[in-house]
């Protein structure tokens, strides 16, 4: 009888291990520390992917390089630019770009989580995009040009995941 109970315990242990391991694997796959998704463990932009080599280090038209220093600059803008300091029409553009469209899809793709950027407050990718949007709104950019620029950064952050 002990022999039967030991055999029946093995599938139970396998199930428990699978239930515990699967979320850990998914977390590691989708965490911001995953170089496959564009960042290294120290939260720096990973520009080693061949599809981003040409863009990496390129200077944007507004003077921010497409590299880790540019990423850090955008995070600084996110912290330092108060959305309330923008005119009402610019605040509306900010809210729209950070949100979802009528079909419920994020306006700006955010592959590290299936949420709109406004729903991912602690995310570095989202913080950099928020900072870029705030800064470009201050500089007088229009909604469509800001959206296009967001796609440039998303392709850098998420090589091969954003078109």
Backbone as CSV, one residue per row, in Angstrom:
resi,resn,N_x,N_y,N_z,CA_x,CA_y,CA_z,C_x,C_y,C_z
1,UNK,0.821,-1.197,0.000,0.000,0.000,0.000,0.864,1.260,0.000
2,UNK,1.962,1.250,0.727,2.881,2.381,0.705,3.439,2.604,-0.685
3,UNK,3.680,1.507,-1.394,4.217,1.616,-2.739,3.234,2.348,-3.654
4,UNK,1.927,2.073,-3.532,0.912,2.756,-4.334,0.822,4.235,-3.969
5,UNK,0.876,4.568,-2.705,0.756,5.971,-2.303,1.962,6.788,-2.776
6,UNK,3.135,6.170,-2.813,4.305,6.882,-3.342,4.161,7.142,-4.831
7,UNK,3.614,6.183,-5.576,3.421,6.371,-7.006,2.382,7.460,-7.278
8,UNK,1.332,7.533,-6.481,0.309,8.554,-6.698,0.795,9.944,-6.271
9,UNK,1.793,10.016,-5.435,2.327,11.314,-5.007,3.168,11.966,-6.101
10,UNK,3.777,11.170,-6.962,4.632,11.723,-8.007,3.882,12.649,-8.963
11,UNK,2.704,12.294,-9.472,1.993,13.247,-10.351,1.611,14.520,-9.602
12,UNK,1.288,14.423,-8.348,0.924,15.587,-7.546,2.116,16.533,-7.421
13,UNK,3.297,16.001,-7.179,4.504,16.819,-7.060,4.807,17.491,-8.390
14,UNK,4.671,16.764,-9.485,4.904,17.342,-10.815,3.953,18.493,-11.076
15,UNK,2.707,18.331,-10.697,1.714,19.383,-10.901,2.073,20.622,-10.083
16,UNK,2.462,20.441,-8.846,2.838,21.563,-7.990,4.059,22.279,-8.577
17,UNK,5.048,21.527,-9.015,6.233,22.140,-9.609,5.870,22.928,-10.861
18,UNK,4.985,22.394,-11.678,4.560,23.093,-12.889,3.814,24.385,-12.543
19,UNK,2.933,24.315,-11.564,2.155,25.491,-11.156,3.078,26.575,-10.591
20,UNK,4.114,26.195,-9.886,5.050,27.159,-9.319,6.011,27.681,-10.386
21,UNK,6.489,26.812,-11.257,7.494,27.204,-12.247,6.921,28.064,-13.370
22,UNK,5.720,27.773,-13.827,5.144,28.498,-14.970,5.073,30.003,-14.723
23,UNK,4.533,30.480,-13.601,4.507,31.932,-13.379,5.912,32.545,-13.297
24,UNK,6.860,31.828,-12.722,8.223,32.347,-12.641,8.841,32.475,-14.029
25,UNK,8.602,31.499,-14.872,9.114,31.556,-16.237,8.482,32.731,-16.979
26,UNK,7.171,32.885,-16.867,6.494,33.994,-17.532,6.971,35.336,-17.002
27,UNK,7.157,35.453,-15.702,7.645,36.702,-15.122,9.015,37.051,-15.696
28,UNK,9.905,36.063,-15.731,11.245,36.321,-16.269,11.206,36.680,-17.745
29,UNK,10.298,36.086,-18.484,10.186,36.383,-19.908,9.720,37.810,-20.145
30,UNK,8.764,38.286,-19.341,8.161,39.586,-19.580,8.637,40.691,-18.648
31,UNK,9.592,40.413,-17.785,10.089,41.463,-16.903,10.936,42.450,-17.679
32,UNK,11.077,43.672,-17.149,11.881,44.688,-17.830,13.360,44.358,-17.771
33,UNK,13.730,43.351,-16.988,15.136,42.965,-16.921,15.485,41.928,-17.976
34,UNK,14.620,41.722,-18.934,14.844,40.719,-19.966,15.461,41.363,-21.196
35,UNK,16.703,41.003,-21.541,17.334,41.622,-22.705,16.615,41.324,-24.009
36,UNK,15.849,40.252,-24.077,15.092,39.966,-25.292,14.075,41.070,-25.544
37,UNK,13.538,41.656,-24.496,12.545,42.710,-24.625,13.169,44.096,-24.636
38,UNK,14.466,44.193,-24.758,15.089,45.494,-24.963,15.810,46.091,-23.769
39,UNK,15.858,45.413,-22.628,16.538,45.971,-21.471,17.414,44.925,-20.813
40,UNK,18.440,45.391,-20.146,19.325,44.509,-19.405,18.944,44.557,-17.938
41,UNK,19.597,43.732,-17.126,19.252,43.658,-15.705,19.424,44.986,-14.993
42,UNK,20.312,45.868,-15.467,20.490,47.168,-14.827,19.567,48.224,-15.432
43,UNK,18.532,47.769,-16.155,17.488,48.619,-16.724,18.035,49.612,-17.745
44,UNK,19.042,49.188,-18.504,19.578,50.007,-19.586,19.059,49.460,-20.898
45,UNK,18.906,50.310,-21.863,18.437,49.890,-23.174,19.458,48.941,-23.779
46,UNK,18.990,47.791,-24.256,19.841,46.820,-24.922,19.785,47.096,-26.419
47,UNK,20.876,47.555,-26.987,20.883,47.900,-28.402,21.716,46.926,-29.220
48,UNK,21.852,45.698,-28.731,22.653,44.733,-29.454,21.872,44.017,-30.545
49,UNK,20.567,44.078,-30.534,19.764,43.428,-31.555,20.050,44.069,-32.904
50,UNK,20.237,43.254,-33.926,20.611,43.755,-35.253,19.581,44.729,-35.814
51,UNK,18.307,44.562,-35.465,17.284,45.451,-36.027,17.359,46.850,-35.438
52,UNK,18.043,47.018,-34.306,18.119,48.346,-33.694,19.497,48.966,-33.847
53,UNK,20.456,48.245,-34.416,21.813,48.771,-34.528,21.856,50.117,-35.244
54,UNK,21.120,50.250,-36.350,21.175,51.489,-37.122,20.632,52.667,-36.318
55,UNK,19.596,52.431,-35.523,18.966,53.514,-34.772,19.720,53.837,-33.483
56,UNK,20.388,52.853,-32.909,21.035,53.047,-31.614,22.059,54.171,-31.683
57,UNK,21.916,55.120,-30.779,22.847,56.231,-30.709,22.514,57.383,-31.641
58,UNK,21.565,57.187,-32.539,21.148,58.255,-33.442,20.551,59.389,-32.623
59,UNK,20.834,60.607,-33.012,20.282,61.774,-32.323,18.905,62.084,-32.899
60,UNK,17.933,62.260,-32.038,16.597,62.630,-32.488,16.590,64.091,-32.928
61,UNK,15.547,64.495,-33.625,15.454,65.888,-34.083,15.287,66.864,-32.921
62,UNK,14.951,66.354,-31.735,14.784,67.220,-30.563,15.958,67.077,-29.586
63,UNK,17.065,66.491,-30.076,18.309,66.504,-29.319,18.501,65.428,-28.277
64,UNK,17.733,64.357,-28.326,17.887,63.261,-27.366,18.356,62.022,-28.133
65,UNK,19.478,61.426,-27.715,19.980,60.256,-28.429,19.133,59.012,-28.149
66,UNK,19.055,58.154,-29.154,18.339,56.879,-29.011,19.285,55.871,-28.354
67,UNK,19.517,56.060,-27.071,20.377,55.165,-26.307,20.005,55.278,-24.832
68,UNK,20.815,54.680,-23.972,20.485,54.694,-22.547,20.460,56.104,-21.965
69,UNK,21.357,56.978,-22.412,21.331,58.341,-21.863,20.044,59.053,-22.277
70,UNK,19.560,58.793,-23.505,18.287,59.360,-23.936,17.127,58.799,-23.133
71,UNK,17.178,57.497,-22.883,16.165,56.843,-22.049,16.122,57.495,-20.666
72,UNK,17.298,57.702,-20.068,17.367,58.331,-18.744,16.838,59.768,-18.791
73,UNK,17.141,60.482,-19.876,16.641,61.853,-20.036,15.122,61.858,-20.070
74,UNK,14.542,60.923,-20.821,13.077,60.846,-20.918,12.456,60.501,-19.567
75,UNK,13.093,59.610,-18.817,12.589,59.309,-17.466,12.620,60.560,-16.593
76,UNK,13.667,61.366,-16.754,13.758,62.624,-16.008,12.635,63.577,-16.381
77,UNK,12.307,63.655,-17.671,11.186,64.503,-18.103,9.875,64.016,-17.505
78,UNK,9.723,62.693,-17.419,8.490,62.161,-16.833,8.342,62.618,-15.388
79,UNK,9.441,62.626,-14.656,9.409,63.045,-13.248,9.268,64.554,-13.098
80,UNK,9.867,65.330,-14.012,9.945,66.772,-13.805,8.847,67.602,-14.486
81,UNK,8.213,67.068,-15.495,7.177,67.843,-16.192,5.814,67.475,-15.630
82,UNK,5.204,68.424,-14.967,3.873,68.226,-14.393,2.837,68.342,-15.514
83,UNK,2.025,67.293,-15.717,1.007,67.375,-16.767,0.083,68.577,-16.595
84,UNK,-0.147,68.986,-15.345,-0.997,70.133,-15.063,-0.420,71.451,-15.562
85,UNK,0.885,71.463,-15.859,1.510,72.689,-16.377,1.263,72.855,-17.880
86,UNK,0.759,71.820,-18.522,0.457,71.888,-19.957,-0.904,72.539,-20.172
87,UNK,-1.080,73.241,-21.292,-2.412,73.776,-21.612,-3.427,72.638,-21.729
88,UNK,-4.684,72.941,-21.531,-5.741,71.929,-21.517,-5.745,71.061,-22.773
89,UNK,-5.546,71.668,-23.953,-5.572,70.869,-25.187,-4.388,69.904,-25.243
90,UNK,-3.250,70.283,-24.670,-2.080,69.394,-24.619,-2.301,68.278,-23.597
91,UNK,-2.977,68.603,-22.491,-3.307,67.574,-21.504,-4.222,66.520,-22.117
92,UNK,-5.162,66.965,-22.966,-6.071,66.023,-23.633,-5.291,65.096,-24.577
93,UNK,-4.308,65.637,-25.283,-3.483,64.808,-26.173,-2.684,63.804,-25.346
94,UNK,-2.098,64.264,-24.249,-1.339,63.379,-23.366,-2.215,62.227,-22.887
95,UNK,-3.394,62.562,-22.388,-4.310,61.534,-21.879,-4.681,60.547,-22.984
96,UNK,-4.954,61.058,-24.167,-5.334,60.180,-25.283,-4.194,59.231,-25.652
97,UNK,-2.991,59.772,-25.838,-1.869,58.945,-26.254,-1.477,57.893,-25.219
98,UNK,-1.700,58.187,-23.958,-1.360,57.235,-22.904,-2.462,56.205,-22.668
99,UNK,-3.601,56.386,-23.309,-4.745,55.521,-23.060,-4.984,54.471,-24.132
100,UNK,-6.263,54.144,-24.291,-6.703,53.104,-25.222,-7.596,53.696,-26.301
101,UNK,-7.635,53.007,-27.448,-8.521,53.445,-28.524,-9.937,52.929,-28.267
102,UNK,-10.850,53.195,-29.194,-12.252,52.799,-29.025,-12.414,51.284,-28.922
103,UNK,-11.499,50.539,-29.530,-11.557,49.074,-29.482,-10.915,48.513,-28.207
104,UNK,-10.356,49.397,-27.383,-9.752,48.957,-26.134,-8.271,48.633,-26.228
105,UNK,-7.665,48.841,-27.401,-6.233,48.575,-27.561,-5.437,49.816,-27.147
106,UNK,-4.266,49.612,-26.527,-3.429,50.770,-26.193,-3.082,51.567,-27.447
107,UNK,-3.140,52.893,-27.364,-2.783,53.760,-28.485,-1.314,53.534,-28.862
108,UNK,-0.451,53.479,-27.854,0.970,53.211,-28.064,1.226,51.783,-27.585
109,UNK,1.684,50.898,-28.481,1.940,49.509,-28.081,2.892,49.445,-26.893
110,UNK,2.630,48.504,-26.025,3.424,48.369,-24.809,3.654,46.880,-24.554
111,UNK,4.553,46.241,-25.311,4.707,44.796,-25.257,5.118,44.195,-23.917
112,UNK,5.670,44.974,-23.000,6.084,44.354,-21.740,4.898,44.042,-20.833
113,UNK,3.773,44.669,-21.093,2.542,44.310,-20.396,1.389,44.682,-21.329
114,UNK,0.274,43.997,-21.221,-0.817,44.258,-22.175,-1.674,45.462,-21.809
115,UNK,-1.094,46.421,-21.142,-1.856,47.576,-20.670,-1.475,48.838,-21.433
116,UNK,-2.326,49.837,-21.314,-1.991,51.159,-21.834,-0.914,51.760,-20.931
117,UNK,-0.151,52.689,-21.443,0.943,53.278,-20.666,0.414,53.943,-19.399
118,UNK,-0.774,54.527,-19.458,-1.343,55.166,-18.269,-1.625,54.159,-17.163
119,UNK,-1.678,52.873,-17.505,-1.968,51.821,-16.538,-0.706,51.136,-16.027
120,UNK,0.478,51.558,-16.476,1.746,50.917,-16.114,2.671,51.907,-15.421
121,UNK,2.227,52.516,-14.354,3.001,53.571,-13.694,4.431,53.173,-13.329
122,UNK,4.694,51.980,-12.787,6.068,51.693,-12.384,6.975,51.239,-13.529
123,UNK,6.454,51.127,-14.724,7.222,50.602,-15.852,8.165,51.665,-16.421
124,UNK,9.443,51.319,-16.580,10.418,52.257,-17.134,10.136,52.624,-18.571
125,UNK,9.685,51.637,-19.362,9.351,51.932,-20.758,8.255,52.993,-20.813
126,UNK,7.202,52.758,-20.036,6.083,53.696,-20.005,6.494,55.062,-19.489
127,UNK,7.357,55.096,-18.477,7.836,56.368,-17.942,8.612,57.161,-18.982
128,UNK,9.440,56.471,-19.752,10.207,57.156,-20.796,9.276,57.698,-21.876
129,UNK,8.290,56.913,-22.273,7.337,57.371,-23.301,6.518,58.545,-22.759
130,UNK,6.067,58.454,-21.505,5.337,59.585,-20.893,6.196,60.833,-20.898
131,UNK,7.465,60.692,-20.501,8.379,61.829,-20.481,8.571,62.418,-21.865
132,UNK,8.710,61.552,-22.879,8.879,62.034,-24.246,7.639,62.802,-24.696
133,UNK,6.466,62.254,-24.414,5.224,62.920,-24.820,5.106,64.287,-24.136
134,UNK,5.336,64.343,-22.831,5.242,65.617,-22.107,6.211,66.643,-22.691
135,UNK,7.448,66.202,-22.910,8.466,67.115,-23.438,8.079,67.623,-24.828
136,UNK,7.670,66.722,-25.714,7.332,67.134,-27.074,6.078,68.009,-27.103
137,UNK,5.138,67.773,-26.209,3.974,68.665,-26.111,4.430,70.065,-25.699
138,UNK,5.364,70.137,-24.764,5.908,71.446,-24.371,6.577,72.144,-25.548
139,UNK,7.169,71.364,-26.445,7.878,71.918,-27.602,6.953,72.235,-28.770
140,UNK,5.661,71.965,-28.601,4.690,72.313,-29.632,4.425,71.240,-30.682
141,UNK,4.884,70.027,-30.456,4.654,68.956,-31.418,3.166,68.595,-31.455
142,UNK,2.713,68.074,-32.607,1.317,67.648,-32.722,1.178,66.157,-32.377
143,UNK,-0.050,65.744,-32.199,-0.352,64.380,-31.760,0.235,63.320,-32.690
144,UNK,0.053,63.464,-33.993,0.517,62.451,-34.942,2.037,62.335,-34.947
145,UNK,2.737,63.456,-34.895,4.204,63.415,-34.875,4.725,62.792,-33.578
146,UNK,4.056,63.069,-32.469,4.445,62.456,-31.190,4.211,60.954,-31.245
147,UNK,3.094,60.538,-31.790,2.806,59.099,-31.912,3.873,58.419,-32.767
148,UNK,4.257,59.040,-33.865,5.320,58.479,-34.716,6.634,58.350,-33.946
149,UNK,6.967,59.365,-33.158,8.199,59.329,-32.374,8.134,58.259,-31.286
150,UNK,6.951,58.064,-30.704,6.778,57.004,-29.702,7.085,55.640,-30.315
151,UNK,6.706,55.449,-31.577,6.973,54.182,-32.257,8.483,53.969,-32.445
152,UNK,9.225,55.051,-32.677,10.687,54.943,-32.808,11.270,54.391,-31.505
153,UNK,10.864,54.980,-30.376,11.372,54.516,-29.080,10.891,53.103,-28.775
154,UNK,9.628,52.798,-29.079,9.127,51.442,-28.830,9.920,50.405,-29.620
155,UNK,10.277,50.720,-30.863,11.080,49.770,-31.647,12.459,49.580,-31.016
156,UNK,12.990,50.616,-30.385,14.259,50.489,-29.678,14.085,49.666,-28.398
157,UNK,13.019,49.949,-27.645,12.768,49.224,-26.403,12.420,47.756,-26.641
158,UNK,11.653,47.495,-27.692,11.115,46.154,-27.947,11.500,45.678,-29.345
159,UNK,12.761,45.403,-29.596,13.196,45.006,-30.938,12.400,43.810,-31.452
160,UNK,11.880,43.954,-32.648,11.133,42.881,-33.283,9.707,42.703,-32.778
161,UNK,9.309,43.456,-31.767,7.959,43.303,-31.196,7.016,44.410,-31.645
162,UNK,7.557,45.543,-32.095,6.753,46.687,-32.529,7.127,47.006,-33.961
163,UNK,6.125,47.198,-34.801,6.388,47.511,-36.213,6.256,48.986,-36.483
